[in-house]
Amino acid sequence: MQQKIERCQQCSLSKPVNSRYICPDCVFKNNHNGKNQSEVYNERSNLKSASKADKLYIPKNKPVKRPKNKVKSNNDKLERRKLIIEEDEKLYEYIFNSREHRCEECGTQLPDQFRDNEGNIIYRTQYSHIISKGSAPEFRYNPKNMNRLCFKCHQMWEFGDRSKMKIYCGNRILIQQMYDEKNKVKI
């Protein structure tokens, strides 16, 4: 499914839209009774105090590890997921402010606004991890591990033949640098 940037029929903002001309944020709202992502996560987490959130702080540039012998409640899992999303958004905002608003592969113009009027990030798919979050969680929040790509190029990087892409050689160098830095820290 290829997304194109056009006016959403529901919110009238220029965003990537599906075949029905509805942006992902509006699709989410339609599926969750008009609530945005943060409202749904807040509702699900049912935080009873702010001190609970402080105990679940996840440091940057460290892999997220699950305790092996502890059974986590759904509230703990939702709170942990919420904190991960907050850290992701901080990284996305840093990348948004420090890089040109064009696809690094094809040069397509990307949105020049980070959040919409409701505070949601516009076009999350433009932030692409070079090394996937699952295969190397230690690089999840490393700015070197990010490309800004249009939806088509992001799909090509994730599922296509990367070696045919312009950014391939540069990304291989960045991958080597990140692993070299990681290995120097251990010595």
C-alpha positions in Angstrom: 0.0 0.0 0.0 1.7 3.2 -1.2 0.7 6.3 0.7 0.6 9.7 -0.9 0.7 13.1 0.7 -2.6 14.9 0.1 -5.3 16.6 2.1 -7.0 14.2 4.6 -10.8 14.2 4.1 -11.4 14.3 7.8 -8.8 16.7 9.3 -8.0 18.6 6.1 -4.2 18.6 6.8 -1.7 17.6 4.2 -0.4 14.2 5.3 0.1 10.7 3.8 -3.3 9.3 3.1 -4.7 5.9 2.3 -6.8 5.0 -0.8 -9.8 6.6 1.0 -7.9 9.8 1.5 -7.8 9.5 5.2 -4.5 10.0 7.2 -3.2 7.4 9.7 -4.1 9.7 12.7 -7.7 9.9 11.6 -7.9 6.1 10.9 -6.6 5.6 14.5 -9.3 8.1 15.8 -12.0 6.3 13.8 -10.9 3.0 15.4 -10.8 4.4 18.9 -14.0 6.4 19.3 -12.4 9.8 18.4 -9.4 9.5 20.8 -5.8 10.2 19.6 -2.9 7.8 20.5 -1.8 9.6 23.6 -5.4 9.7 25.0 -5.7 5.9 24.4 -2.4 5.1 26.0 -3.2 7.4 29.0 -6.6 5.7 29.4 -5.1 2.3 29.3 -2.3 2.9 31.7 -4.5 4.3 34.5 -1.6 5.9 36.3 -2.4 6.3 40.0 0.6 8.5 40.8 3.5 10.3 39.1 6.0 8.4 41.2 5.1 5.2 39.5 6.3 6.7 36.1 9.6 7.7 37.7 10.3 4.1 38.8 9.9 2.9 35.2 12.4 5.2 33.5 14.1 3.6 30.6 17.6 5.2 29.9 18.6 6.2 26.4 20.8 4.0 24.2 20.3 1.0 26.4 18.4 -2.1 25.3 15.1 -2.7 27.0 15.3 -5.9 28.9 12.4 -7.8 30.5 12.8 -9.4 33.9 12.7 -13.1 33.4 11.0 -14.2 36.6 8.6 -11.4 37.1 5.1 -11.3 35.7 4.2 -7.8 34.6 0.7 -6.4 34.9 -1.0 -4.9 31.9 -0.7 -1.5 33.4 3.1 -1.9 33.8 3.4 -3.0 30.1 1.3 -0.1 28.9 3.3 2.4 31.0 6.6 0.9 29.7 5.3 1.1 26.1 4.2 4.8 26.7 7.7 5.6 27.9 9.3 4.0 24.9 7.0 6.0 22.6 8.0 9.2 24.4 11.7 8.4 23.9 11.1 7.6 20.2 9.3 11.0 19.8 12.2 12.8 21.3 14.6 11.2 18.8 12.2 11.9 15.9 12.0 15.5 16.9 15.8 15.8 17.1 16.1 14.2 13.6 13.3 16.5 12.3 15.1 19.6 13.5 18.6 18.6 12.5 18.0 17.3 9.0 16.6 18.7 5.7 12.9 18.1 5.0 13.6 15.8 2.0 13.8 12.1 1.5 17.5 11.1 1.8 17.1 8.6 -1.1 14.9 10.2 -3.7 14.7 13.9 -2.6 10.9 13.9 -2.2 9.7 16.9 -0.1 8.7 15.7 3.4 6.4 17.6 5.8 8.0 20.8 7.3 5.8 20.6 10.4 6.6 18.1 13.1 3.2 17.9 15.0 -0.3 18.7 14.0 -2.7 20.9 16.0 -3.5 18.1 18.4 0.1 17.4 19.2 0.4 14.2 17.1 3.6 13.6 15.1 2.9 14.0 11.4 4.1 11.2 9.1 5.9 8.9 11.5 7.1 6.6 8.6 9.6 9.3 7.5 11.9 8.2 10.4 13.6 5.0 9.3 16.1 3.0 11.4 19.1 1.8 9.4 19.6 -1.2 11.7 16.2 -2.4 12.9 15.1 -1.8 16.5 14.6 -5.5 17.0 17.9 -6.7 15.7 20.0 -4.1 17.6 18.0 -2.4 20.4 21.1 -0.7 21.7 21.1 1.5 18.6 17.3 2.4 18.8 18.0 5.9 20.1 21.2 6.6 18.3 20.7 9.5 15.8 23.3 7.9 13.5 21.0 5.0 13.1 18.3 7.1 11.4 17.3 8.1 7.8 14.5 10.5 6.8 12.8 8.7 4.0 9.5 9.0 2.1 7.1 6.0 2.5 8.2 4.4 -0.8 11.9 4.5 0.1 11.2 3.4 3.7 9.4 0.3 2.3 12.3 -0.3 -0.1 14.9 -0.1 2.8 12.8 -2.4 5.0 11.6 -5.0 2.4 13.4 -4.4 -0.9 16.9 -4.7 -2.3 18.9 -2.2 -0.2 22.0 -2.5 -2.3 20.3 -0.7 -5.2 19.6 2.4 -3.1 21.8 5.5 -3.1 22.0 5.6 0.7 23.3 2.0 0.9 27.0 2.8 0.9 26.7 5.6 3.4 24.5 3.5 5.7 27.0 0.7 5.7 29.7 3.2 6.8 27.4 4.4 9.6 26.7 0.8 10.7 30.4 0.1 11.0 30.9 3.3 13.0 28.2 2.5 15.4 29.5 -1.0 16.0 33.1 0.4 16.4 31.9 2.9 19.0 30.0 0.1 20.8 33.1 -2.1 20.9 35.3 0.7 22.1 33.1 1.3 25.1 33.4 -2.3 26.2 37.2 -2.3 26.2 
